[in-house]
Amino acid sequence: MNRAELGAALRALRQASGKEAKAVARSAVMSTSKLSKIENGRAAPSVADVERILTAVGVSEEIKAEYMSVARAQATEATAWRLYRRMGFHRKQEQIHALEQNMTLLRLFQPSLVPGLLQTPEYIRAVLAGKELGEEMLTRTVSARIARQTVLYDDSKDLRFVLTEPVLRWRMLPPLMMAGQLDRLLSLSRLPHVDIRVVPLAAPQQDAPGHSFVIRDDRAVTVETTHAEMTVTDPRDVSLYVAKFERFTATALHGDAMRSLVEHIRDGFLQQQETS
């Protein structure tokens, strides 16, 4: 099935459901014009686009599985950040939110920054500052990311985070605000369905951290690079990321040992604040 055929099939499913394009587009977190282009074969849908459309249409799990396998035939997709800028970074956050609402298992590896779901509002602003957004767009994007964090309190989901120790020490904010960010990690780590682990610098390793990645339900991996976001869906490639995640999980501190390390680093920030 090529792009035009997939688009036509999605259009047929929507029409059979009796739902209007406007309603499906809204539920799928995309514009009506984008849905029209996908349905008419003028735009190639991403795997995430197809999943959101199928969910919005309300097809059976069997039909969804069939169409998702077709969508995954293109194993790797890349979307340049400039395209997200044009669309609006807040819309990107809304799209991620839709994915997170439908997933069961999340595994996130981050060697550079505190993951978005765990960030304080101040940390979010600091991360987005480098994207040179206007104040209105910055505020909307911060609000959209905070809205995503409601998934942290959904105990039907299994959320696993592995961070490297430098993430905790990287000075994205003044010392007092960094201490507040680490306090948030400590608090969230006590949620029964949230597993936050930290790979200490002192732990012997057989692997290099490389870059951050997110695995959702063993179906897709999202990788962020400097210029673009890539989505990997070939099961053979997804398994490579799962194995890498599990290797770092095995060497990471968790529970009280993890919290002791985070508290130690937090206290260091508090001491810096007192002496500054």
C-alpha positions as CSV (number, residue, x, y, z in Angstrom):
1,M,0.0,0.0,0.0
2,N,1.5,3.3,-1.1
3,R,1.0,6.8,0.4
4,A,-2.1,7.5,-1.8
5,E,-3.7,4.2,-1.1
6,L,-3.1,4.6,2.7
7,G,-4.6,8.0,2.6
8,A,-7.7,6.8,0.6
9,A,-8.1,3.9,3.0
10,L,-8.0,6.3,6.0
11,R,-10.6,8.5,4.3
12,A,-12.8,5.5,3.7
13,L,-12.6,4.5,7.4
14,R,-13.5,8.0,8.5
15,Q,-16.5,8.1,6.1
16,A,-17.7,4.7,7.2
17,S,-17.6,5.9,10.8
18,G,-19.9,8.8,10.0
19,K,-17.5,11.3,11.6
20,E,-16.8,14.6,9.9
21,A,-13.2,15.5,8.9
22,K,-13.2,18.5,11.2
23,A,-14.1,16.4,14.3
24,V,-11.5,13.7,13.4
25,A,-8.8,16.3,12.8
26,R,-9.5,17.9,16.2
27,S,-9.3,14.6,18.0
28,A,-6.1,13.7,16.1
29,V,-4.5,17.0,17.0
30,M,-4.0,18.2,13.5
31,S,-5.5,20.8,11.2
32,T,-8.3,19.9,8.9
33,S,-6.2,20.8,5.9
34,K,-3.5,18.4,7.0
35,L,-6.0,15.6,7.3
36,S,-7.3,16.4,3.9
37,K,-3.8,16.2,2.4
38,I,-3.2,12.9,4.0
39,E,-6.6,11.5,2.9
40,N,-5.9,12.7,-0.7
41,G,-2.4,11.3,-0.8
42,R,-0.7,14.8,-1.0
43,A,1.0,14.4,2.3
44,A,2.8,11.4,3.8
45,P,1.4,10.7,7.3
46,S,3.8,9.8,10.1
47,V,3.2,6.7,12.1
48,A,2.0,8.9,14.9
49,D,-0.4,10.7,12.5
50,V,-1.9,7.3,11.4
51,E,-2.3,6.1,15.0
52,R,-4.1,9.4,16.1
53,I,-6.4,9.3,13.1
54,L,-7.3,5.6,13.7
55,T,-7.9,6.4,17.4
56,A,-10.1,9.4,16.5
57,V,-12.1,7.4,14.0
58,G,-12.6,4.6,16.6
59,V,-11.7,1.5,14.6
60,S,-11.3,-1.9,16.2
61,E,-7.9,-3.1,17.5
62,E,-7.6,-5.6,14.6
63,I,-8.1,-2.9,12.0
64,K,-5.7,-0.5,13.9
65,A,-3.0,-3.2,14.0
66,E,-3.4,-3.8,10.2
67,Y,-3.1,-0.2,9.3
68,M,-0.3,0.5,11.8
69,S,1.8,-2.3,10.2
70,V,1.4,-0.5,6.9
71,A,2.4,2.8,8.4
72,R,5.5,1.3,10.0
73,A,6.7,0.0,6.6
74,Q,8.7,3.2,6.4
75,A,10.9,2.4,9.3
76,T,12.4,5.8,10.1
77,E,10.9,9.3,9.7
78,A,12.6,12.6,10.4
79,T,10.9,16.0,10.9
80,A,13.1,19.1,11.1
81,W,12.6,21.3,14.1
82,R,12.0,24.3,11.8
83,L,8.8,22.6,10.7
84,Y,7.6,22.3,14.3
85,R,8.5,26.0,14.7
86,R,6.3,26.8,11.8
87,M,3.5,24.7,13.2
88,G,4.0,25.9,16.7
89,F,5.9,24.1,19.4
90,H,2.7,24.1,21.6
91,R,1.0,22.0,18.9
92,K,3.9,19.5,19.0
93,Q,3.4,19.2,22.8
94,E,-0.3,18.5,22.2
95,Q,0.6,15.8,19.7
96,I,2.9,14.1,22.2
97,H,0.2,14.4,24.9
98,A,-2.2,12.5,22.6
99,L,0.4,9.7,22.2
100,E,1.0,9.5,25.9
101,Q,-2.7,9.3,26.7
102,N,-2.9,6.1,24.5
103,M,0.4,4.4,25.6
104,T,0.7,1.9,28.5
105,L,4.5,1.7,28.9
106,L,7.0,4.5,28.5
107,R,10.8,4.1,28.7
108,L,12.9,7.2,28.4
109,F,16.7,7.6,28.5
110,Q,18.1,11.0,28.9
111,P,21.9,11.9,29.2
112,S,21.5,15.6,28.7
113,L,18.4,17.2,30.3
114,V,15.7,16.5,32.8
115,P,12.9,14.8,30.8
116,G,10.0,17.1,29.9
117,L,7.5,15.2,31.9
118,L,9.6,15.7,35.0
119,Q,10.5,19.4,34.5
120,T,9.5,22.3,36.7
121,P,8.0,25.3,34.9
122,E,11.2,27.2,35.4
123,Y,13.3,24.4,33.9
124,I,10.9,24.2,30.9
125,R,11.3,27.9,30.2
126,A,15.1,27.5,30.4
127,V,15.1,24.7,27.9
128,L,12.8,26.5,25.5
129,A,14.8,29.8,25.7
130,G,17.3,28.5,23.2
131,K,14.5,28.1,20.6
132,E,14.0,31.9,20.4
133,L,10.2,31.8,20.7
134,G,8.2,34.9,21.2
135,E,6.7,35.4,24.7
136,E,3.2,34.4,23.7
137,M,4.4,31.2,22.0
138,L,6.8,30.4,24.9
139,T,3.9,30.7,27.4
140,R,1.6,28.5,25.3
141,T,4.4,25.9,24.9
142,V,5.2,25.9,28.6
143,S,1.5,25.4,29.4
144,A,1.1,22.6,26.9
145,R,4.1,20.8,28.4
146,I,2.8,21.2,31.9
147,A,-0.6,19.8,30.7
148,R,1.3,16.7,29.5
149,Q,2.5,16.0,33.0
150,T,-1.0,14.9,34.1
151,V,0.0,11.5,32.7
152,L,2.3,11.1,35.7
153,Y,-0.7,10.6,37.9
154,D,-2.4,8.0,35.8
155,D,-1.6,4.7,37.7
156,S,-2.7,2.6,34.7
157,K,0.6,3.5,33.0
158,D,4.1,2.3,33.7
159,L,6.6,5.2,33.4
160,R,10.3,4.5,33.5
161,F,13.0,7.1,33.3
162,V,16.8,6.6,33.3
163,L,19.0,9.7,33.6
164,T,22.7,10.0,33.8
165,E,24.3,11.8,36.8
166,P,25.4,14.8,34.7
167,V,21.8,15.6,34.0
168,L,21.4,16.5,37.7
169,R,24.4,18.7,37.7
170,W,23.9,20.6,34.5
171,R,23.3,24.2,35.4
172,M,20.2,25.1,33.4
173,L,19.0,27.3,36.2
174,P,20.4,29.3,39.2
175,P,21.3,27.1,42.2
176,L,18.0,27.6,44.1
177,M,15.9,26.7,41.1
178,M,18.1,23.7,40.3
179,A,17.5,22.5,43.9
180,G,13.7,22.9,43.3
181,Q,14.0,20.8,40.1
182,L,15.8,18.0,42.0
183,D,13.2,18.2,44.7
184,R,10.5,17.5,42.1
185,L,12.4,14.4,40.9
186,L,12.5,13.2,44.5
187,S,8.8,13.7,44.9
188,L,7.8,12.0,41.7
189,S,10.1,9.1,42.4
190,R,7.8,8.1,45.2
191,L,4.8,7.5,42.9
192,P,4.3,3.7,42.7
193,H,4.0,3.6,38.9
194,V,6.9,6.1,38.2
195,D,10.4,4.6,38.2
196,I,13.2,7.2,38.1
197,R,16.8,5.9,38.0
198,V,20.1,7.6,37.8
199,V,23.3,6.2,36.2
200,P,26.1,7.4,38.5
201,L,29.4,8.5,37.0
202,A,31.3,6.1,39.2
203,A,29.5,3.0,37.8
204,P,31.6,1.0,35.3
205,Q,30.0,1.0,31.9
206,Q,30.2,-1.0,28.7
207,D,28.1,1.4,26.6
208,A,28.2,5.1,25.7
209,P,25.1,7.2,26.4
210,G,25.0,8.8,23.0
211,H,21.7,10.7,22.8
212,S,18.3,10.7,24.4
213,F,15.4,8.5,23.2
214,V,11.9,7.5,24.2
215,I,10.3,4.1,23.7
216,R,6.5,3.9,23.8
217,D,4.9,0.5,24.1
218,D,7.7,-1.3,22.1
219,R,6.1,0.2,19.0
220,A,8.1,3.3,18.3
221,V,11.2,5.1,19.4
222,T,11.6,8.9,19.2
223,V,15.1,10.3,18.9
224,E,15.9,14.0,19.1
225,T,18.9,15.4,17.2
226,T,20.1,18.9,16.8
227,H,18.2,19.5,13.6
228,A,15.3,17.1,13.7
229,E,13.2,14.5,15.5
230,M,13.4,11.0,14.2
231,T,10.8,8.2,14.7
232,V,11.9,4.6,14.4
233,T,9.3,1.9,14.0
234,D,11.0,-1.1,12.5
235,P,10.8,-3.8,15.3
236,R,14.4,-4.8,14.7
237,D,15.6,-1.2,15.3
238,V,13.2,-0.7,18.3
239,S,14.7,-3.8,19.9
240,L,18.1,-2.2,19.8
241,Y,16.9,0.8,21.8
242,V,15.1,-1.5,24.3
243,A,18.3,-3.4,24.9
244,K,20.3,-0.2,25.4
245,F,17.7,1.1,27.8
246,E,17.8,-2.2,29.8
247,R,21.6,-2.1,30.0
248,F,21.6,1.4,31.5
249,T,18.7,0.4,33.8
250,A,20.9,-2.4,35.2
251,T,23.7,0.0,36.2
252,A,21.4,2.8,37.5
253,L,20.6,3.6,41.1
254,H,17.0,3.4,42.1
255,G,14.8,3.8,45.2
256,D,16.6,5.1,48.3
257,A,20.1,4.9,46.7
258,M,18.9,7.1,43.8
259,R,17.3,9.6,46.2
260,S,20.4,9.8,48.3
261,L,22.5,10.8,45.3
262,V,19.9,13.4,44.2
263,E,19.6,14.8,47.7
264,H,23.4,15.1,47.8
265,I,23.5,17.1,44.6
266,R,20.5,19.2,45.6
267,D,22.2,20.1,48.9
268,G,25.3,21.2,46.9
269,F,23.1,23.6,44.9
270,L,21.6,24.9,48.2
271,Q,25.1,25.5,49.6
272,Q,26.0,27.4,46.4
273,Q,23.0,29.6,46.8
274,E,23.9,30.4,50.4
275,T,27.5,31.4,49.5
276,S,26.6,33.3,46.4
